[in-house]
């Protein structure tokens, strides 16, 4: 598919069995649209002139999602090389699927591996990809259909009921609407010159509380007493948590004659202010979930939607690793479980580091769960802690990446 820009909802709607790739003028593999494409196993590349490429309609092309390259009119030997590469990758994936995979390290430490869910159809794949539960439902992406009433209480309740019908789940973490940024669901809403720094996520919901209340009523009614882990995204401080909890309590009280609500509330840590105040936030929530994609964006001031910033957008930046340790330490000091649900969790390169940092659970793009489990079963958690201490002493992102790559190669994944 070729477009000037793809929205996350367009990517979520695209059928993986017919769409072989996405090419866009604007965007980035680390933006929401790119991440959803990756989770579906569809190559996504950006910074290509849509109008120029339209002149090549009907031409044979190779979309290399790993390198970000587009090869037009490839030579036969190039086609053959990529066909062989594709076959090897498919065989590798099948081998992993056939393994007896468990969520446990070599020395017996249990670390749950959950799935990030974007659509109802994803839930049917949970067992095939060996997920232990659902660590993140991106609720706003469930509503990609056009239509004025797509966010009505009735529509939401019907859709959420389908999720609970697919259960029971060992865990179901439901993130409330994360509107704003590159997810523009309200066409008449002005999100400013810089959407990433504008009204989004819980800030949006607390400004427009009836939208928040409507979602909560629909979700709690659909659950019919089943356990829900409600995740509040883009939390900056304690005040936002308290205000959000007040709205939740009001809806629970409103529905108490109709349905019992079995609920725990978590905060999504994805901005530096929340990291600094993590100890305080832990006093008002039941669990933490770390969104590394936005945490990197806001810490390094690197627009995740801008492909030209990819050399700055570094998961291995020392500040990011240090902040992850701060979050885990704060959570465990307050006896609160902490999960990481950003893209770092889906990359097996980081699995030993995340184990060493002490995360209680990882939530991945579903298709990467078997690979993460495979490397986890090869890792000794005590050795991972030693590795993490060594990484925390390193001064550059390049040095950290090099060490992680060396360790990764040792496991021959």
C-alpha positions as CSV (number, residue, x, y, z in Angstrom):
1,X,0.0,0.0,0.0
2,X,1.2,3.5,-0.9
3,X,0.1,6.7,0.8
4,X,1.4,10.1,1.9
5,X,0.9,9.0,5.5
6,X,-0.7,6.1,7.3
7,X,-2.7,6.5,10.5
8,X,-2.5,3.8,13.2
9,X,-6.1,2.8,12.6
10,X,-5.5,2.3,8.8
11,X,-2.6,-0.1,9.6
12,X,-4.6,-1.9,12.2
13,X,-7.4,-2.5,9.7
14,X,-5.2,-3.8,6.9
15,X,-5.5,-7.6,6.4
16,X,-2.0,-9.1,6.8
17,X,-2.8,-11.9,4.3
18,X,-3.3,-9.5,1.4
19,X,-1.1,-6.4,2.3
20,X,2.6,-7.1,1.7
21,X,4.0,-3.7,2.7
22,X,3.4,-0.1,3.5
23,X,5.3,2.8,1.8
24,X,4.7,6.4,3.0
25,X,6.0,9.9,2.4
26,X,5.9,10.6,6.2
27,X,6.2,8.5,9.3
28,X,8.7,6.3,11.0
29,X,9.1,2.6,12.1
30,X,8.9,3.8,15.7
31,X,5.7,5.8,15.3
32,X,2.4,4.0,16.2
33,X,1.6,3.2,12.6
34,X,5.0,1.6,12.1
35,X,4.9,-0.4,15.3
36,X,1.5,-1.8,14.5
37,X,2.7,-2.8,11.0
38,X,5.7,-4.5,12.6
39,X,3.4,-6.4,15.1
40,X,1.4,-7.7,12.1
41,X,4.6,-8.8,10.3
42,X,4.1,-6.3,7.4
43,X,7.1,-4.2,6.3
44,X,6.8,-0.5,6.8
45,X,9.1,2.1,5.2
46,X,8.9,5.9,5.0
47,X,10.5,8.9,3.3
48,X,9.6,7.9,-0.2
49,X,7.8,10.3,-2.6
50,X,4.3,9.0,-3.1
51,X,3.8,10.8,-6.4
52,X,7.0,9.6,-7.9
53,X,6.3,6.0,-6.9
54,X,2.8,6.2,-8.4
55,X,4.5,6.5,-11.8
56,X,6.0,3.0,-11.1
57,X,2.6,1.4,-10.7
58,X,2.8,-2.3,-11.7
59,X,6.5,-2.5,-11.3
60,X,8.1,-5.3,-9.3
61,X,9.5,-4.1,-6.0
62,X,11.1,-5.4,-2.8
63,X,10.2,-3.7,0.5
64,X,12.9,-4.4,3.0
65,X,11.5,-3.6,6.4
66,X,14.7,-4.5,8.2
67,X,16.9,-2.0,6.4
68,X,14.2,0.5,5.3
69,X,15.1,0.0,1.6
70,X,12.8,0.0,-1.4
71,X,14.3,-1.8,-4.4
72,X,12.5,-1.1,-7.7
73,X,12.9,-3.4,-10.7
74,X,15.2,-5.7,-8.9
75,X,17.5,-8.1,-10.8
76,X,16.6,-11.7,-10.8
77,X,19.5,-12.6,-8.5
78,X,18.3,-10.0,-6.0
79,X,14.8,-11.4,-6.1
80,X,16.2,-14.9,-5.5
81,X,18.3,-13.7,-2.6
82,X,15.3,-12.1,-0.9
83,X,13.1,-15.1,-1.6
84,X,15.7,-17.3,0.2
85,X,15.9,-14.8,3.0
86,X,12.1,-14.9,3.4
87,X,12.1,-18.7,3.4
88,X,14.8,-18.9,6.1
89,X,12.9,-16.4,8.3
90,X,9.7,-18.4,7.9
91,X,11.5,-21.7,8.8
92,X,13.1,-20.0,11.8
93,X,9.7,-18.8,13.0
94,X,8.2,-22.3,12.5
95,X,11.0,-23.9,14.5
96,X,10.3,-21.5,17.4
97,X,6.6,-22.2,17.3
98,X,7.2,-25.9,17.7
99,X,9.3,-25.5,20.8
100,X,8.0,-26.2,24.3
101,X,8.3,-22.5,25.4
102,X,7.8,-21.4,29.0
103,X,8.0,-18.0,30.7
104,X,10.9,-18.9,32.9
105,X,14.6,-18.2,32.9
106,X,17.3,-20.9,32.9
107,X,17.6,-20.7,36.7
108,X,13.9,-20.9,37.3
109,X,12.7,-17.2,37.6
110,X,9.2,-16.8,36.3
111,X,8.6,-13.7,34.2
112,X,5.2,-13.5,32.4
113,X,5.2,-12.7,28.7
114,X,2.0,-10.9,27.7
115,X,0.7,-9.7,24.3
116,X,0.0,-6.2,23.1
117,X,-3.5,-6.2,21.4
118,X,-4.7,-3.8,18.7
119,X,-7.7,-5.6,17.3
120,X,-10.3,-8.2,18.3
121,X,-8.8,-10.6,15.7
122,X,-5.5,-10.5,17.7
123,X,-7.1,-12.3,20.6
124,X,-7.7,-15.4,18.4
125,X,-3.9,-15.7,17.9
126,X,-3.0,-15.4,21.6
127,X,-2.6,-19.1,22.2
128,X,-0.8,-19.8,18.9
129,X,1.8,-17.2,19.8
130,X,2.1,-18.6,23.4
131,X,1.1,-15.4,25.2
132,X,0.5,-15.6,29.0
133,X,-2.3,-13.0,28.8
134,X,-2.9,-9.5,27.5
135,X,-0.5,-6.9,28.9
136,X,-1.9,-4.0,26.8
137,X,-5.2,-3.5,24.9
138,X,-4.8,-0.3,22.9
139,X,-8.5,0.5,23.2
140,X,-8.6,3.4,20.8
141,X,-7.3,1.2,17.9
142,X,-10.3,-1.1,18.3
143,X,-12.4,1.6,16.7
144,X,-11.0,2.1,13.3
145,X,-14.3,1.9,11.4
146,X,-15.7,5.1,9.9
147,X,-19.0,6.3,11.4
148,X,-20.3,9.0,13.6
149,X,-21.4,6.7,16.4
150,X,-18.3,4.5,16.6
151,X,-17.5,5.8,20.2
152,X,-21.1,5.6,21.4
153,X,-21.6,3.7,24.7
154,X,-23.6,1.0,23.0
155,X,-20.9,0.4,20.3
156,X,-18.2,0.3,22.9
157,X,-20.0,-2.0,25.2
158,X,-20.7,-4.5,22.3
159,X,-17.0,-4.5,21.3
160,X,-15.6,-4.8,24.8
161,X,-18.0,-7.7,25.5
162,X,-16.4,-9.6,22.6
163,X,-13.0,-9.2,24.3
164,X,-14.3,-10.8,27.5
165,X,-16.0,-13.5,25.6
166,X,-12.6,-14.6,24.3
167,X,-11.4,-15.1,27.9
168,X,-10.7,-16.0,30.5
169,X,-7.3,-14.4,30.5
170,X,-4.6,-14.9,33.1
171,X,-4.3,-11.1,32.8
172,X,-6.1,-8.4,30.9
173,X,-4.7,-4.9,31.0
174,X,-7.0,-2.4,29.3
175,X,-5.5,1.0,28.5
176,X,-8.1,3.7,28.4
177,X,-8.3,5.9,25.2
178,X,-4.9,7.3,24.2
179,X,-6.2,9.9,21.8
180,X,-3.8,12.6,20.5
181,X,-0.3,12.6,19.0
182,X,-0.4,10.6,15.8
183,X,-3.8,9.1,16.7
184,X,-6.3,11.6,15.5
185,X,-9.7,10.0,16.0
186,X,-11.6,13.3,16.4
187,X,-11.3,15.2,13.1
188,X,-12.7,18.4,14.6
189,X,-10.2,18.5,17.4
190,X,-7.4,20.9,17.1
191,X,-4.3,19.3,18.6
192,X,-2.0,22.2,18.0
193,X,1.2,22.8,16.0
194,X,3.0,20.0,17.7
195,X,0.6,17.1,18.5
196,X,3.2,15.2,20.5
197,X,3.3,18.1,23.0
198,X,-0.4,18.8,22.9
199,X,-3.6,17.5,24.6
200,X,-3.4,13.7,24.5
201,X,-4.1,10.5,26.5
202,X,-5.3,11.1,30.1
203,X,-5.0,14.8,29.7
204,X,-7.5,14.6,26.9
205,X,-9.8,12.4,28.9
206,X,-9.7,14.6,32.0
207,X,-10.5,17.7,29.8
208,X,-13.4,15.8,28.2
209,X,-14.6,13.7,31.1
210,X,-17.8,12.5,29.5
211,X,-15.8,10.6,26.9
212,X,-13.9,9.1,29.8
213,X,-17.0,8.2,31.7
214,X,-18.7,6.7,28.7
215,X,-15.7,4.4,28.1
216,X,-15.6,3.3,31.7
217,X,-19.4,2.6,31.8
218,X,-19.2,0.5,28.7
219,X,-16.1,-1.4,29.9
220,X,-17.4,-2.1,33.4
221,X,-20.8,-3.2,32.1
222,X,-19.3,-5.5,29.4
223,X,-17.0,-7.1,32.0
224,X,-19.9,-8.4,34.1
225,X,-17.8,-8.7,37.2
226,X,-14.7,-10.1,35.5
227,X,-11.3,-8.8,36.7
228,X,-10.0,-5.7,34.8
229,X,-6.6,-4.1,35.1
230,X,-7.2,-0.5,34.0
231,X,-4.2,1.4,32.7
232,X,-4.0,5.2,32.8
233,X,-1.6,6.4,30.0
234,X,0.7,9.4,29.8
235,X,0.7,10.1,33.5
236,X,2.8,13.1,34.5
237,X,2.3,13.2,38.2
238,X,0.1,12.1,41.2
239,X,-2.5,14.8,40.6
240,X,-3.5,13.2,37.3
241,X,-3.8,9.8,38.9
242,X,-6.0,11.2,41.7
243,X,-8.3,13.0,39.3
244,X,-8.6,9.9,37.1
245,X,-9.3,7.7,40.1
246,X,-12.1,10.1,41.1
247,X,-13.8,9.7,37.8
248,X,-13.4,5.9,38.0
249,X,-14.9,5.9,41.5
250,X,-17.8,7.9,40.4
251,X,-18.6,5.5,37.6
252,X,-18.2,2.4,39.9
253,X,-20.6,4.0,42.3
254,X,-23.1,4.8,39.5
255,X,-23.1,1.2,38.3
256,X,-23.0,-0.6,41.7
257,X,-26.7,-1.5,41.5
258,X,-26.2,-3.0,38.1
259,X,-22.7,-4.7,38.1
260,X,-19.9,-5.4,40.5
261,X,-16.6,-4.0,39.3
262,X,-13.5,-6.1,40.0
263,X,-10.7,-3.5,39.3
264,X,-7.1,-2.7,39.7
265,X,-5.6,0.6,38.4
266,X,-2.1,1.1,37.0
267,X,-0.1,4.0,35.7
268,X,1.7,4.0,32.4
269,X,5.2,5.5,32.9
270,X,6.3,7.2,29.6
271,X,7.6,10.6,30.4
272,X,10.5,11.8,32.5
273,X,8.3,13.6,35.1
274,X,6.6,10.3,35.9
275,X,10.0,8.6,36.3
276,X,11.2,11.3,38.8
277,X,7.9,11.0,40.8
278,X,7.6,7.2,40.5
279,X,7.7,6.6,44.2
280,X,4.8,9.0,44.8
281,X,2.8,7.6,41.9
282,X,3.2,4.0,43.3
283,X,1.3,5.1,46.4
284,X,-1.8,5.6,44.4
285,X,-1.8,2.7,41.9
286,X,-1.7,-1.1,42.0
287,X,0.8,-1.7,39.2
288,X,3.1,0.1,36.7
289,X,3.5,-0.3,33.0
290,X,6.4,1.3,31.1
291,X,5.9,2.7,27.6
292,X,9.4,2.9,26.3
293,X,8.5,4.4,22.9
294,X,7.3,7.7,24.3
295,X,9.8,7.6,27.1
296,X,12.6,7.7,24.6
297,X,10.8,10.3,22.5
298,X,10.3,12.7,25.4
299,X,13.6,12.1,27.1
300,X,15.8,12.5,24.0
301,X,13.6,15.1,22.4
302,X,13.5,12.9,19.2
303,X,10.2,12.8,17.3
304,X,9.3,9.1,16.9
305,X,7.3,9.9,13.7
306,X,10.3,11.5,12.0
307,X,12.4,8.9,10.2
308,X,15.3,11.3,9.9
309,X,15.6,11.2,13.7
310,X,16.2,7.5,13.9
311,X,19.9,8.0,14.6
312,X,18.9,10.0,17.7
313,X,16.0,7.8,18.8
314,X,18.1,5.3,20.7
315,X,16.7,2.6,23.0
316,X,20.3,2.0,24.3
317,X,20.9,5.6,25.4
318,X,22.4,5.5,28.9
319,X,19.7,7.8,30.2
320,X,16.9,5.4,29.1
321,X,18.6,2.4,30.8
322,X,19.1,4.4,34.0
323,X,15.5,5.5,34.0
324,X,14.2,1.9,33.6
325,X,16.2,1.0,36.6
326,X,14.7,3.9,38.6
327,X,11.2,2.8,37.7
328,X,11.8,-0.9,38.7
329,X,13.5,0.1,41.9
330,X,10.6,2.5,42.9
331,X,8.0,-0.1,42.1
332,X,9.6,-2.9,44.0
333,X,10.3,-0.6,47.0
334,X,6.6,-0.1,47.2
335,X,5.8,-3.8,46.5
336,X,4.1,-3.0,43.2
337,X,4.6,-5.2,40.1
338,X,6.0,-3.5,37.0
339,X,5.7,-4.5,33.3
340,X,7.4,-3.1,30.2
341,X,5.1,-2.9,27.2
342,X,7.1,-0.7,24.8
343,X,8.9,-1.9,21.7
344,X,12.0,-2.8,23.8
345,X,10.0,-5.7,25.2
346,X,9.4,-7.1,21.7
347,X,13.1,-7.1,20.8
348,X,15.0,-10.2,22.1
349,X,18.2,-8.2,22.0
350,X,17.0,-6.5,25.2
351,X,15.6,-9.5,26.9
352,X,18.7,-10.3,29.1
353,X,18.8,-6.6,30.1
354,X,15.1,-6.4,31.0
355,X,15.5,-9.6,33.1
356,X,18.6,-8.1,34.8
357,X,16.7,-4.9,35.6
358,X,14.1,-6.9,37.4
359,X,10.9,-6.4,35.4
360,X,8.1,-8.7,36.6
361,X,6.6,-9.1,33.1
362,X,7.1,-8.1,29.5
363,X,4.3,-7.3,27.1
364,X,5.2,-7.8,23.4
365,X,4.0,-7.5,19.9
366,X,2.4,-10.9,19.7
367,X,4.5,-12.4,16.9
368,X,7.7,-11.8,18.9
369,X,6.6,-13.6,22.0
370,X,8.0,-17.0,21.0
371,X,11.4,-15.4,20.2
372,X,11.5,-13.6,23.5
373,X,10.5,-16.7,25.4
374,X,13.2,-18.7,23.7
375,X,16.0,-16.4,24.7
376,X,14.5,-15.9,28.2
377,X,14.8,-19.7,28.8
378,X,18.5,-19.5,27.9
379,X,19.2,-16.6,30.2
380,X,20.4,-17.0,33.9
381,X,18.8,-14.2,35.9
382,X,21.8,-13.8,38.2
383,X,24.1,-13.5,35.1
384,X,21.6,-11.0,33.7
385,X,21.9,-8.9,36.8
386,X,25.7,-8.8,36.4
387,X,25.3,-7.8,32.8
388,X,22.9,-5.0,33.8
389,X,25.4,-3.6,36.3
390,X,28.0,-3.6,33.6
391,X,25.7,-1.8,31.2
392,X,24.8,0.8,33.7
393,X,28.5,1.8,33.9
394,X,28.8,2.4,30.1
395,X,28.8,6.0,28.8
396,X,27.4,5.7,25.3
397,X,24.5,4.1,23.4
398,X,26.9,2.6,20.9
399,X,28.9,0.8,23.7
400,X,25.6,-0.5,25.3
401,X,24.3,-1.7,21.9
402,X,27.6,-3.5,21.2
403,X,27.6,-5.3,24.5
404,X,24.0,-6.4,24.1
405,X,24.7,-7.6,20.6
406,X,27.7,-9.7,21.8
407,X,25.5,-11.3,24.5
408,X,22.7,-11.9,22.0
409,X,25.0,-13.7,19.6
410,X,26.1,-16.0,22.5
411,X,22.6,-17.3,22.7
412,X,22.6,-18.0,18.9
413,X,19.0,-16.8,18.5
